């Protein structure tokens, strides 16, 4: 297995999840450690699970929906970003870190991991299940660590100015949405 390739893939795949984790941290005022842990755990699990799903789909040869993966991620992230901007304008702060929102965000930020899973066996030079499980474990662990750290950073920004944090978070989600559509 090319360990360095897996590390770079993990860092690339965890970038969106880490940025969204920072946004979640900006919108959390209670139970920061528990919220950071839950956010990082869900994002890490989704980033680890989606390549396995992509690998399975790739093995079956069913890649019909993959051309639409960017549009799906774009739509979800754009909607959430615009909603955050609207909520900031209304000074209406719904709890952004709840299980429903975290599941949607974890799924949206891990759609690229699904596509990566199709090509991951070629990158790790192996078709074995053990090599694949090692690779996705690294991806999940790196995503967990970075998401936890970024959530904590976002939490510090929240204390500075919650309205500004909400606006910044909405803008970040919109930018990530456009990144998934065009890059």
VMD Tcl script that builds the backbone (N, CA, C; Angstrom):
set m [mol new atoms 549]
animate dup $m
set s [atomselect $m all]
$s set {name element resname resid chain x y z} {
  {N N UNK 1 A 0.857 -1.179 0.000}
  {CA C UNK 1 A 0.000 0.000 0.000}
  {C C UNK 1 A 0.893 1.229 0.000}
  {N N UNK 2 A 0.547 2.196 -0.816}
  {CA C UNK 2 A 1.265 3.461 -0.854}
  {C C UNK 2 A 0.698 4.352 0.248}
  {N N UNK 3 A 1.350 4.295 1.426}
  {CA C UNK 3 A 0.846 4.971 2.617}
  {C C UNK 3 A 0.742 6.479 2.419}
  {N N UNK 4 A 1.735 7.079 1.758}
  {CA C UNK 4 A 1.711 8.528 1.572}
  {C C UNK 4 A 0.561 8.963 0.667}
  {N N UNK 5 A 0.240 8.154 -0.316}
  {CA C UNK 5 A -0.910 8.477 -1.169}
  {C C UNK 5 A -2.201 8.459 -0.358}
  {N N UNK 6 A -2.320 7.491 0.528}
  {CA C UNK 6 A -3.516 7.409 1.369}
  {C C UNK 6 A -3.596 8.622 2.289}
  {N N UNK 7 A -2.459 9.049 2.844}
  {CA C UNK 7 A -2.434 10.236 3.713}
  {C C UNK 7 A -2.897 11.466 2.929}
  {N N UNK 8 A -2.376 11.644 1.726}
  {CA C UNK 8 A -2.774 12.809 0.926}
  {C C UNK 8 A -4.235 12.747 0.520}
  {N N UNK 9 A -4.718 11.566 0.196}
  {CA C UNK 9 A -6.147 11.413 -0.116}
  {C C UNK 9 A -6.979 11.750 1.110}
  {N N UNK 10 A -6.554 11.260 2.273}
  {CA C UNK 10 A -7.290 11.538 3.517}
  {C C UNK 10 A -7.330 13.026 3.813}
  {N N UNK 11 A -6.203 13.709 3.634}
  {CA C UNK 11 A -6.174 15.156 3.870}
  {C C UNK 11 A -7.098 15.886 2.903}
  {N N UNK 12 A -7.077 15.477 1.638}
  {CA C UNK 12 A -7.943 16.124 0.644}
  {C C UNK 12 A -9.411 15.868 0.944}
  {N N UNK 13 A -9.744 14.619 1.273}
  {CA C UNK 13 A -11.140 14.287 1.548}
  {C C UNK 13 A -11.640 14.944 2.828}
  {N N UNK 14 A -10.753 15.158 3.786}
  {CA C UNK 14 A -11.179 15.730 5.067}
  {C C UNK 14 A -11.270 17.250 5.044}
  {N N UNK 15 A -10.830 17.887 3.970}
  {CA C UNK 15 A -10.829 19.353 3.922}
  {C C UNK 15 A -12.233 19.936 4.066}
  {N N UNK 16 A -13.176 19.435 3.296}
  {CA C UNK 16 A -14.546 19.951 3.388}
  {C C UNK 16 A -15.152 19.662 4.757}
  {N N UNK 17 A -14.946 18.447 5.247}
  {CA C UNK 17 A -15.493 18.086 6.559}
  {C C UNK 17 A -14.898 18.965 7.654}
  {N N UNK 18 A -13.616 19.271 7.540}
  {CA C UNK 18 A -12.963 20.118 8.551}
  {C C UNK 18 A -13.507 21.535 8.508}
  {N N UNK 19 A -13.701 22.064 7.306}
  {CA C UNK 19 A -14.239 23.420 7.170}
  {C C UNK 19 A -15.668 23.484 7.717}
  {N N UNK 20 A -16.468 22.489 7.408}
  {CA C UNK 20 A -17.840 22.465 7.908}
  {C C UNK 20 A -17.847 22.258 9.426}
  {N N UNK 21 A -16.898 21.503 9.948}
  {CA C UNK 21 A -16.778 21.338 11.399}
  {C C UNK 21 A -16.501 22.672 12.076}
  {N N UNK 22 A -15.662 23.484 11.454}
  {CA C UNK 22 A -15.399 24.822 12.000}
  {C C UNK 22 A -16.686 25.641 12.033}
  {N N UNK 23 A -17.478 25.527 10.974}
  {CA C UNK 23 A -18.760 26.231 10.924}
  {C C UNK 23 A -19.676 25.727 12.050}
  {N N UNK 24 A -19.700 24.418 12.271}
  {CA C UNK 24 A -20.512 23.870 13.366}
  {C C UNK 24 A -20.034 24.412 14.708}
  {N N UNK 25 A -18.728 24.506 14.878}
  {CA C UNK 25 A -18.179 25.054 16.117}
  {C C UNK 25 A -18.564 26.501 16.322}
  {N N UNK 26 A -18.684 27.253 15.241}
  {CA C UNK 26 A -19.087 28.657 15.324}
  {C C UNK 26 A -20.531 28.798 15.802}
  {N N UNK 27 A -21.313 27.766 15.602}
  {CA C UNK 27 A -22.735 27.840 15.922}
  {C C UNK 27 A -23.113 26.985 17.123}
  {N N UNK 28 A -22.157 26.719 17.976}
  {CA C UNK 28 A -22.401 25.922 19.169}
  {C C UNK 28 A -22.001 26.717 20.393}
  {N N UNK 29 A -22.904 26.816 21.326}
  {CA C UNK 29 A -22.585 27.553 22.543}
  {C C UNK 29 A -22.603 26.663 23.783}
  {N N UNK 30 A -23.162 25.464 23.680}
  {CA C UNK 30 A -23.253 24.569 24.830}
  {C C UNK 30 A -22.620 23.226 24.492}
  {N N UNK 31 A -22.139 22.556 25.518}
  {CA C UNK 31 A -21.572 21.207 25.373}
  {C C UNK 31 A -20.560 21.131 24.230}
  {N N UNK 32 A -19.613 22.037 24.229}
  {CA C UNK 32 A -18.654 22.122 23.126}
  {C C UNK 32 A -17.859 20.828 22.931}
  {N N UNK 33 A -17.369 20.241 24.010}
  {CA C UNK 33 A -16.565 19.027 23.863}
  {C C UNK 33 A -17.409 17.886 23.304}
  {N N UNK 34 A -18.606 17.707 23.833}
  {CA C UNK 34 A -19.497 16.656 23.352}
  {C C UNK 34 A -19.888 16.905 21.890}
  {N N UNK 35 A -20.201 18.152 21.562}
  {CA C UNK 35 A -20.568 18.493 20.182}
  {C C UNK 35 A -19.390 18.299 19.234}
  {N N UNK 36 A -18.200 18.698 19.664}
  {CA C UNK 36 A -17.002 18.527 18.832}
  {C C UNK 36 A -16.728 17.045 18.593}
  {N N UNK 37 A -16.878 16.252 19.643}
  {CA C UNK 37 A -16.637 14.813 19.523}
  {C C UNK 37 A -17.667 14.167 18.597}
  {N N UNK 38 A -18.940 14.510 18.777}
  {CA C UNK 38 A -19.994 13.943 17.930}
  {C C UNK 38 A -19.803 14.349 16.472}
  {N N UNK 39 A -19.480 15.615 16.244}
  {CA C UNK 39 A -19.260 16.107 14.882}
  {C C UNK 39 A -18.086 15.379 14.239}
  {N N UNK 40 A -16.973 15.333 14.934}
  {CA C UNK 40 A -15.777 14.694 14.386}
  {C C UNK 40 A -16.004 13.199 14.166}
  {N N UNK 41 A -16.702 12.556 15.083}
  {CA C UNK 41 A -16.965 11.128 14.949}
  {C C UNK 41 A -17.852 10.837 13.737}
  {N N UNK 42 A -18.939 11.589 13.585}
  {CA C UNK 42 A -19.813 11.372 12.423}
  {C C UNK 42 A -19.093 11.669 11.114}
  {N N UNK 43 A -18.358 12.774 11.063}
  {CA C UNK 43 A -17.654 13.111 9.836}
  {C C UNK 43 A -16.594 12.058 9.519}
  {N N UNK 44 A -15.876 11.603 10.537}
  {CA C UNK 44 A -14.868 10.563 10.320}
  {C C UNK 44 A -15.483 9.260 9.849}
  {N N UNK 45 A -16.600 8.862 10.459}
  {CA C UNK 45 A -17.266 7.626 10.048}
  {C C UNK 45 A -17.784 7.709 8.611}
  {N N UNK 46 A -18.392 8.849 8.266}
  {CA C UNK 46 A -18.890 8.998 6.893}
  {C C UNK 46 A -17.741 9.002 5.888}
  {N N UNK 47 A -16.644 9.690 6.223}
  {CA C UNK 47 A -15.504 9.727 5.308}
  {C C UNK 47 A -14.874 8.344 5.162}
  {N N UNK 48 A -14.982 7.507 6.174}
  {CA C UNK 48 A -14.450 6.144 6.088}
  {C C UNK 48 A -15.432 5.204 5.383}
  {N N UNK 49 A -16.720 5.400 5.614}
  {CA C UNK 49 A -17.726 4.503 5.037}
  {C C UNK 49 A -17.935 4.746 3.542}
  {N N UNK 50 A -17.948 5.986 3.129}
  {CA C UNK 50 A -18.273 6.293 1.729}
  {C C UNK 50 A -17.279 5.699 0.725}
  {N N UNK 51 A -15.960 5.679 0.994}
  {CA C UNK 51 A -15.086 5.002 0.031}
  {C C UNK 51 A -15.392 3.505 -0.090}
  {N N UNK 52 A -15.803 2.893 1.014}
  {CA C UNK 52 A -16.178 1.472 0.952}
  {C C UNK 52 A -17.400 1.301 0.061}
  {N N UNK 53 A -18.360 2.205 0.222}
  {CA C UNK 53 A -19.545 2.169 -0.628}
  {C C UNK 53 A -19.166 2.407 -2.093}
  {N N UNK 54 A -18.297 3.398 -2.332}
  {CA C UNK 54 A -17.839 3.676 -3.694}
  {C C UNK 54 A -17.089 2.501 -4.294}
  {N N UNK 55 A -16.263 1.859 -3.487}
  {CA C UNK 55 A -15.513 0.685 -3.931}
  {C C UNK 55 A -16.481 -0.423 -4.323}
  {N N UNK 56 A -17.510 -0.620 -3.501}
  {CA C UNK 56 A -18.511 -1.648 -3.790}
  {C C UNK 56 A -19.264 -1.336 -5.074}
  {N N UNK 57 A -19.636 -0.085 -5.242}
  {CA C UNK 57 A -20.337 0.325 -6.463}
  {C C UNK 57 A -19.436 0.139 -7.674}
  {N N UNK 58 A -18.170 0.532 -7.523}
  {CA C UNK 58 A -17.211 0.372 -8.614}
  {C C UNK 58 A -17.022 -1.082 -9.000}
  {N N UNK 59 A -17.000 -1.947 -8.005}
  {CA C UNK 59 A -16.848 -3.380 -8.282}
  {C C UNK 59 A -18.060 -3.927 -9.023}
  {N N UNK 60 A -19.221 -3.361 -8.750}
  {CA C UNK 60 A -20.431 -3.799 -9.430}
  {C C UNK 60 A -20.564 -3.171 -10.817}
  {N N UNK 61 A -19.755 -2.146 -11.074}
  {CA C UNK 61 A -19.816 -1.487 -12.373}
  {C C UNK 61 A -20.987 -0.540 -12.516}
  {N N UNK 62 A -21.623 -0.172 -11.423}
  {CA C UNK 62 A -22.796 0.697 -11.478}
  {C C UNK 62 A -22.380 2.123 -11.128}
  {N N UNK 63 A -22.012 2.913 -12.136}
  {CA C UNK 63 A -21.571 4.288 -11.903}
  {C C UNK 63 A -22.535 5.283 -12.535}
  {N N UNK 64 A -23.772 4.940 -12.590}
  {CA C UNK 64 A -24.767 5.785 -13.247}
  {C C UNK 64 A -24.940 7.130 -12.553}
  {N N UNK 65 A -24.979 7.142 -11.213}
  {CA C UNK 65 A -25.270 8.384 -10.506}
  {C C UNK 65 A -24.038 9.232 -10.231}
  {N N UNK 66 A -22.847 8.720 -10.484}
  {CA C UNK 66 A -21.640 9.473 -10.148}
  {C C UNK 66 A -21.503 10.812 -10.871}
  {N N UNK 67 A -22.005 10.963 -12.102}
  {CA C UNK 67 A -21.916 12.297 -12.707}
  {C C UNK 67 A -22.709 13.358 -11.946}
  {N N UNK 68 A -23.623 12.941 -11.095}
  {CA C UNK 68 A -24.462 13.876 -10.360}
  {C C UNK 68 A -23.988 14.128 -8.937}
  {N N UNK 69 A -22.877 13.520 -8.533}
  {CA C UNK 69 A -22.422 13.659 -7.155}
  {C C UNK 69 A -22.124 15.107 -6.797}
  {N N UNK 70 A -21.493 15.847 -7.703}
  {CA C UNK 70 A -21.158 17.247 -7.417}
  {C C UNK 70 A -22.406 18.104 -7.285}
  {N N UNK 71 A -23.394 17.849 -8.120}
  {CA C UNK 71 A -24.631 18.617 -8.067}
  {C C UNK 71 A -25.361 18.367 -6.750}
  {N N UNK 72 A -25.358 17.125 -6.296}
  {CA C UNK 72 A -26.010 16.793 -5.034}
  {C C UNK 72 A -25.319 17.488 -3.854}
  {N N UNK 73 A -24.012 17.370 -3.781}
  {CA C UNK 73 A -23.267 18.021 -2.694}
  {C C UNK 73 A -23.436 19.539 -2.765}
  {N N UNK 74 A -23.363 20.102 -3.973}
  {CA C UNK 74 A -23.531 21.543 -4.173}
  {C C UNK 74 A -24.892 22.002 -3.644}
  {N N UNK 75 A -25.934 21.292 -4.001}
  {CA C UNK 75 A -27.294 21.691 -3.606}
  {C C UNK 75 A -27.465 21.688 -2.094}
  {N N UNK 76 A -26.994 20.646 -1.439}
  {CA C UNK 76 A -27.147 20.546 0.012}
  {C C UNK 76 A -26.361 21.645 0.712}
  {N N UNK 77 A -25.099 21.813 0.330}
  {CA C UNK 77 A -24.255 22.808 0.993}
  {C C UNK 77 A -24.716 24.232 0.701}
  {N N UNK 78 A -25.150 24.500 -0.522}
  {CA C UNK 78 A -25.654 25.828 -0.860}
  {C C UNK 78 A -26.910 26.150 -0.049}
  {N N UNK 79 A -27.826 25.205 0.031}
  {CA C UNK 79 A -29.035 25.411 0.814}
  {C C UNK 79 A -28.703 25.734 2.269}
  {N N UNK 80 A -27.823 24.934 2.867}
  {CA C UNK 80 A -27.464 25.157 4.269}
  {C C UNK 80 A -26.753 26.496 4.469}
  {N N UNK 81 A -25.883 26.864 3.526}
  {CA C UNK 81 A -25.186 28.151 3.623}
  {C C UNK 81 A -26.128 29.331 3.526}
  {N N UNK 82 A -27.045 29.298 2.578}
  {CA C UNK 82 A -28.022 30.378 2.421}
  {C C UNK 82 A -28.928 30.443 3.647}
  {N N UNK 83 A -29.294 29.280 4.171}
  {CA C UNK 83 A -30.127 29.244 5.382}
  {C C UNK 83 A -29.388 29.892 6.552}
  {N N UNK 84 A -28.103 29.645 6.686}
  {CA C UNK 84 A -27.334 30.261 7.772}
  {C C UNK 84 A -27.294 31.779 7.618}
  {N N UNK 85 A -27.122 32.259 6.387}
  {CA C UNK 85 A -27.118 33.709 6.163}
  {C C UNK 85 A -28.476 34.313 6.506}
  {N N UNK 86 A -29.540 33.635 6.102}
  {CA C UNK 86 A -30.882 34.108 6.419}
  {C C UNK 86 A -31.108 34.125 7.930}
  {N N UNK 87 A -30.677 33.069 8.611}
  {CA C UNK 87 A -30.834 33.002 10.066}
  {C C UNK 87 A -30.041 34.100 10.758}
  {N N UNK 88 A -28.859 34.420 10.231}
  {CA C UNK 88 A -28.050 35.490 10.827}
  {C C UNK 88 A -28.756 36.833 10.668}
  {N N UNK 89 A -29.366 37.046 9.505}
  {CA C UNK 89 A -30.076 38.298 9.264}
  {C C UNK 89 A -31.278 38.424 10.201}
  {N N UNK 90 A -31.957 37.328 10.427}
  {CA C UNK 90 A -33.125 37.320 11.299}
  {C C UNK 90 A -32.740 37.230 12.771}
  {N N UNK 91 A -31.446 37.032 13.026}
  {CA C UNK 91 A -30.938 36.785 14.372}
  {C C UNK 91 A -31.710 35.642 15.025}
  {N N UNK 92 A -31.936 34.627 14.204}
  {CA C UNK 92 A -32.610 33.420 14.641}
  {C C UNK 92 A -31.576 32.309 14.618}
  {N N UNK 93 A -31.175 31.825 15.762}
  {CA C UNK 93 A -30.102 30.859 15.831}
  {C C UNK 93 A -30.632 29.488 16.246}
  {N N UNK 94 A -31.060 28.708 15.290}
  {CA C UNK 94 A -31.463 27.349 15.640}
  {C C UNK 94 A -30.219 26.551 16.018}
  {N N UNK 95 A -30.389 25.514 16.816}
  {CA C UNK 95 A -29.208 24.727 17.163}
  {C C UNK 95 A -28.644 24.068 15.915}
  {N N UNK 96 A -27.462 24.494 15.492}
  {CA C UNK 96 A -26.870 23.982 14.267}
  {C C UNK 96 A -26.260 22.607 14.455}
  {N N UNK 97 A -25.895 22.277 15.667}
  {CA C UNK 97 A -25.271 20.990 15.895}
  {C C UNK 97 A -26.274 20.072 16.594}
  {N N UNK 98 A -27.075 19.439 15.776}
  {CA C UNK 98 A -27.946 18.378 16.260}
  {C C UNK 98 A -27.762 17.198 15.329}
  {N N UNK 99 A -28.226 16.057 15.722}
  {CA C UNK 99 A -27.937 14.829 14.981}
  {C C UNK 99 A -28.454 14.888 13.546}
  {N N UNK 100 A -29.623 15.471 13.338}
  {CA C UNK 100 A -30.192 15.560 11.985}
  {C C UNK 100 A -29.288 16.407 11.077}
  {N N UNK 101 A -28.906 17.591 11.547}
  {CA C UNK 101 A -28.044 18.457 10.741}
  {C C UNK 101 A -26.671 17.833 10.532}
  {N N UNK 102 A -26.141 17.185 11.564}
  {CA C UNK 102 A -24.827 16.559 11.424}
  {C C UNK 102 A -24.842 15.430 10.400}
  {N N UNK 103 A -25.909 14.642 10.389}
  {CA C UNK 103 A -26.000 13.562 9.406}
  {C C UNK 103 A -26.052 14.109 7.983}
  {N N UNK 104 A -26.827 15.167 7.777}
  {CA C UNK 104 A -26.911 15.777 6.445}
  {C C UNK 104 A -25.550 16.354 6.037}
  {N N UNK 105 A -24.912 17.072 6.956}
  {CA C UNK 105 A -23.609 17.661 6.641}
  {C C UNK 105 A -22.547 16.589 6.418}
  {N N UNK 106 A -22.565 15.549 7.217}
  {CA C UNK 106 A -21.588 14.468 7.050}
  {C C UNK 106 A -21.770 13.782 5.698}
  {N N UNK 107 A -23.018 13.563 5.312}
  {CA C UNK 107 A -23.278 12.947 4.006}
  {C C UNK 107 A -22.855 13.870 2.871}
  {N N UNK 108 A -23.176 15.147 2.985}
  {CA C UNK 108 A -22.852 16.096 1.916}
  {C C UNK 108 A -21.346 16.253 1.738}
  {N N UNK 109 A -20.601 16.274 2.833}
  {CA C UNK 109 A -19.160 16.472 2.719}
  {C C UNK 109 A -18.407 15.196 2.375}
  {N N UNK 110 A -19.091 14.057 2.390}
  {CA C UNK 110 A -18.394 12.808 2.096}
  {C C UNK 110 A -18.769 12.214 0.743}
  {N N UNK 111 A -19.531 12.940 -0.045}
  {CA C UNK 111 A -19.898 12.424 -1.365}
  {C C UNK 111 A -18.658 12.258 -2.244}
  {N N UNK 112 A -17.692 13.158 -2.109}
  {CA C UNK 112 A -16.458 13.002 -2.879}
  {C C UNK 112 A -15.681 11.756 -2.449}
  {N N UNK 113 A -15.830 11.351 -1.198}
  {CA C UNK 113 A -15.185 10.125 -0.727}
  {C C UNK 113 A -15.791 8.896 -1.409}
  {N N UNK 114 A -17.061 8.971 -1.751}
  {CA C UNK 114 A -17.711 7.882 -2.476}
  {C C UNK 114 A -17.032 7.689 -3.826}
  {N N UNK 115 A -16.817 8.790 -4.527}
  {CA C UNK 115 A -16.151 8.716 -5.827}
  {C C UNK 115 A -14.699 8.252 -5.675}
  {N N UNK 116 A -14.039 8.722 -4.631}
  {CA C UNK 116 A -12.656 8.308 -4.396}
  {C C UNK 116 A -12.573 6.816 -4.138}
  {N N UNK 117 A -13.599 6.261 -3.538}
  {CA C UNK 117 A -13.606 4.833 -3.254}
  {C C UNK 117 A -13.542 3.972 -4.488}
  {N N UNK 118 A -14.051 4.472 -5.593}
  {CA C UNK 118 A -14.007 3.710 -6.839}
  {C C UNK 118 A -12.571 3.550 -7.324}
  {N N UNK 119 A -11.766 4.605 -7.135}
  {CA C UNK 119 A -10.384 4.564 -7.616}
  {C C UNK 119 A -9.378 4.183 -6.531}
  {N N UNK 120 A -9.795 4.101 -5.300}
  {CA C UNK 120 A -8.877 3.818 -4.194}
  {C C UNK 120 A -8.101 2.518 -4.357}
  {N N UNK 121 A -8.689 1.418 -4.830}
  {CA C UNK 121 A -7.886 0.205 -5.008}
  {C C UNK 121 A -6.692 0.407 -5.945}
  {N N UNK 122 A -6.834 1.242 -6.948}
  {CA C UNK 122 A -5.714 1.512 -7.848}
  {C C UNK 122 A -4.632 2.327 -7.146}
  {N N UNK 123 A -5.038 3.257 -6.276}
  {CA C UNK 123 A -4.082 4.101 -5.562}
  {C C UNK 123 A -3.291 3.299 -4.542}
  {N N UNK 124 A -3.960 2.396 -3.849}
  {CA C UNK 124 A -3.265 1.611 -2.819}
  {C C UNK 124 A -2.652 0.342 -3.408}
  {N N UNK 125 A -2.754 0.172 -4.721}
  {CA C UNK 125 A -2.167 -0.969 -5.433}
  {C C UNK 125 A -2.632 -2.308 -4.872}
  {N N UNK 126 A -3.900 -2.384 -4.572}
  {CA C UNK 126 A -4.417 -3.611 -4.008}
  {C C UNK 126 A -5.925 -3.668 -4.177}
  {N N UNK 127 A -6.390 -4.870 -4.384}
  {CA C UNK 127 A -7.827 -5.085 -4.413}
  {C C UNK 127 A -8.292 -5.811 -3.157}
  {N N UNK 128 A -7.377 -6.028 -2.206}
  {CA C UNK 128 A -7.736 -6.791 -1.013}
  {C C UNK 128 A -8.599 -5.959 -0.074}
  {N N UNK 129 A -9.482 -6.640 0.598}
  {CA C UNK 129 A -10.366 -5.993 1.556}
  {C C UNK 129 A -9.562 -5.427 2.716}
  {N N UNK 130 A -8.525 -6.134 3.150}
  {CA C UNK 130 A -7.698 -5.668 4.271}
  {C C UNK 130 A -7.009 -4.349 3.940}
  {N N UNK 131 A -6.438 -4.240 2.758}
  {CA C UNK 131 A -5.790 -2.982 2.354}
  {C C UNK 131 A -6.799 -1.851 2.274}
  {N N UNK 132 A -7.981 -2.149 1.783}
  {CA C UNK 132 A -9.029 -1.138 1.685}
  {C C UNK 132 A -9.456 -0.686 3.080}
  {N N UNK 133 A -9.606 -1.620 3.996}
  {CA C UNK 133 A -10.000 -1.262 5.367}
  {C C UNK 133 A -8.916 -0.436 6.061}
  {N N UNK 134 A -7.661 -0.743 5.802}
  {CA C UNK 134 A -6.571 0.055 6.365}
  {C C UNK 134 A -6.627 1.482 5.819}
  {N N UNK 135 A -6.836 1.602 4.519}
  {CA C UNK 135 A -6.881 2.927 3.892}
  {C C UNK 135 A -8.045 3.756 4.435}
  {N N UNK 136 A -9.230 3.167 4.518}
  {CA C UNK 136 A -10.384 3.941 4.993}
  {C C UNK 136 A -10.281 4.236 6.487}
  {N N UNK 137 A -9.579 3.404 7.225}
  {CA C UNK 137 A -9.344 3.700 8.647}
  {C C UNK 137 A -8.475 4.945 8.794}
  {N N UNK 138 A -7.461 5.060 7.949}
  {CA C UNK 138 A -6.603 6.249 7.960}
  {C C UNK 138 A -7.417 7.478 7.569}
  {N N UNK 139 A -8.240 7.341 6.540}
  {CA C UNK 139 A -9.089 8.454 6.097}
  {C C UNK 139 A -10.026 8.889 7.221}
  {N N UNK 140 A -10.668 7.942 7.872}
  {CA C UNK 140 A -11.590 8.268 8.959}
  {C C UNK 140 A -10.886 8.901 10.146}
  {N N UNK 141 A -9.713 8.385 10.506}
  {CA C UNK 141 A -8.969 8.921 11.647}
  {C C UNK 141 A -8.484 10.346 11.385}
  {N N UNK 142 A -7.940 10.578 10.214}
  {CA C UNK 142 A -7.467 11.932 9.885}
  {C C UNK 142 A -8.641 12.905 9.848}
  {N N UNK 143 A -9.755 12.486 9.285}
  {CA C UNK 143 A -10.935 13.345 9.258}
  {C C UNK 143 A -11.411 13.643 10.670}
  {N N UNK 144 A -11.422 12.640 11.547}
  {CA C UNK 144 A -11.830 12.852 12.933}
  {C C UNK 144 A -10.945 13.887 13.614}
  {N N UNK 145 A -9.643 13.730 13.503}
  {CA C UNK 145 A -8.696 14.637 14.176}
  {C C UNK 145 A -8.845 16.064 13.660}
  {N N UNK 146 A -8.864 16.218 12.339}
  {CA C UNK 146 A -8.969 17.567 11.764}
  {C C UNK 146 A -10.330 18.199 12.053}
  {N N UNK 147 A -11.387 17.407 12.000}
  {CA C UNK 147 A -12.723 17.942 12.275}
  {C C UNK 147 A -12.845 18.395 13.723}
  {N N UNK 148 A -12.288 17.622 14.639}
  {CA C UNK 148 A -12.328 18.000 16.048}
  {C C UNK 148 A -11.567 19.306 16.273}
  {N N UNK 149 A -10.379 19.402 15.681}
  {CA C UNK 149 A -9.565 20.616 15.837}
  {C C UNK 149 A -10.264 21.834 15.233}
  {N N UNK 150 A -10.821 21.674 14.044}
  {CA C UNK 150 A -11.489 22.805 13.381}
  {C C UNK 150 A -12.772 23.202 14.100}
  {N N UNK 151 A -13.495 22.239 14.651}
  {CA C UNK 151 A -14.674 22.555 15.449}
  {C C UNK 151 A -14.270 23.434 16.625}
  {N N UNK 152 A -13.183 23.071 17.288}
  {CA C UNK 152 A -12.700 23.834 18.442}
  {C C UNK 152 A -12.315 25.255 18.050}
  {N N UNK 153 A -11.677 25.399 16.904}
  {CA C UNK 153 A -11.319 26.736 16.410}
  {C C UNK 153 A -12.577 27.549 16.125}
  {N N UNK 154 A -13.562 26.924 15.483}
  {CA C UNK 154 A -14.829 27.607 15.209}
  {C C UNK 154 A -15.542 28.012 16.482}
  {N N UNK 155 A -15.430 27.200 17.514}
  {CA C UNK 155 A -16.047 27.511 18.796}
  {C C UNK 155 A -15.457 28.777 19.405}
  {N N UNK 156 A -14.160 28.953 19.261}
  {CA C UNK 156 A -13.500 30.169 19.755}
  {C C UNK 156 A -14.005 31.391 18.988}
  {N N UNK 157 A -14.178 31.251 17.678}
  {CA C UNK 157 A -14.687 32.367 16.863}
  {C C UNK 157 A -16.118 32.737 17.259}
  {N N UNK 158 A -16.906 31.738 17.658}
  {CA C UNK 158 A -18.295 31.991 18.067}
  {C C UNK 158 A -18.346 32.931 19.269}
  {N N UNK 159 A -17.449 32.712 20.207}
  {CA C UNK 159 A -17.442 33.552 21.405}
  {C C UNK 159 A -17.139 35.007 21.072}
  {N N UNK 160 A -16.378 35.239 20.011}
  {CA C UNK 160 A -16.011 36.605 19.632}
  {C C UNK 160 A -17.227 37.389 19.148}
  {N N UNK 161 A -18.026 36.808 18.250}
  {CA C UNK 161 A -19.189 37.492 17.698}
  {C C UNK 161 A -20.098 36.459 17.030}
  {N N UNK 162 A -21.183 36.034 17.685}
  {CA C UNK 162 A -22.031 34.986 17.127}
  {C C UNK 162 A -22.673 35.338 15.791}
  {N N UNK 163 A -23.095 36.593 15.596}
  {CA C UNK 163 A -23.715 36.978 14.326}
  {C C UNK 163 A -22.687 36.903 13.202}
  {N N UNK 164 A -21.510 37.431 13.452}
  {CA C UNK 164 A -20.442 37.388 12.454}
  {C C UNK 164 A -20.047 35.940 12.169}
  {N N UNK 165 A -20.016 35.114 13.197}
  {CA C UNK 165 A -19.686 33.699 13.012}
  {C C UNK 165 A -20.727 33.016 12.126}
  {N N UNK 166 A -22.004 33.332 12.336}
  {CA C UNK 166 A -23.077 32.749 11.527}
  {C C UNK 166 A -22.947 33.190 10.066}
  {N N UNK 167 A -22.662 34.454 9.837}
  {CA C UNK 167 A -22.484 34.961 8.476}
  {C C UNK 167 A -21.269 34.309 7.826}
  {N N UNK 168 A -20.159 34.271 8.558}
  {CA C UNK 168 A -18.942 33.661 8.032}
  {C C UNK 168 A -19.182 32.188 7.718}
  {N N UNK 169 A -19.881 31.489 8.615}
  {CA C UNK 169 A -20.183 30.084 8.391}
  {C C UNK 169 A -21.037 29.869 7.151}
  {N N UNK 170 A -22.037 30.713 6.969}
  {CA C UNK 170 A -22.879 30.613 5.771}
  {C C UNK 170 A -22.087 30.847 4.503}
  {N N UNK 171 A -21.216 31.835 4.527}
  {CA C UNK 171 A -20.369 32.120 3.357}
  {C C UNK 171 A -19.433 30.951 3.084}
  {N N UNK 172 A -18.859 30.371 4.139}
  {CA C UNK 172 A -17.963 29.223 3.967}
  {C C UNK 172 A -18.693 28.042 3.330}
  {N N UNK 173 A -19.904 27.750 3.785}
  {CA C UNK 173 A -20.657 26.645 3.194}
  {C C UNK 173 A -20.981 26.909 1.733}
  {N N UNK 174 A -21.307 28.150 1.400}
  {CA C UNK 174 A -21.596 28.493 0.008}
  {C C UNK 174 A -20.336 28.333 -0.842}
  {N N UNK 175 A -19.193 28.781 -0.337}
  {CA C UNK 175 A -17.934 28.620 -1.070}
  {C C UNK 175 A -17.583 27.148 -1.255}
  {N N UNK 176 A -17.778 26.354 -0.220}
  {CA C UNK 176 A -17.509 24.917 -0.337}
  {C C UNK 176 A -18.463 24.293 -1.352}
  {N N UNK 177 A -19.706 24.758 -1.377}
  {CA C UNK 177 A -20.674 24.250 -2.356}
  {C C UNK 177 A -20.177 24.504 -3.775}
  {N N UNK 178 A -19.721 25.722 -4.037}
  {CA C UNK 178 A -19.222 26.029 -5.385}
  {C C UNK 178 A -17.933 25.269 -5.692}
  {N N UNK 179 A -17.119 25.037 -4.687}
  {CA C UNK 179 A -15.904 24.240 -4.883}
  {C C UNK 179 A -16.264 22.832 -5.327}
  {N N UNK 180 A -17.292 22.237 -4.699}
  {CA C UNK 180 A -17.675 20.876 -5.076}
  {C C UNK 180 A -18.263 20.829 -6.487}
  {N N UNK 181 A -18.847 21.922 -6.916}
  {CA C UNK 181 A -19.457 21.937 -8.250}
  {C C UNK 181 A -18.411 22.090 -9.357}
  {N N UNK 182 A -17.394 22.924 -9.115}
  {CA C UNK 182 A -16.459 23.253 -10.184}
  {C C UNK 182 A -15.085 22.624 -10.058}
  {N N UNK 183 A -14.729 22.088 -8.897}
  {CA C UNK 183 A -13.371 21.553 -8.753}
  {C C UNK 183 A -13.397 20.122 -8.308}
}
mol reanalyze $m
mol bondsrecalc $m
mol representation Tube
mol addrep $m
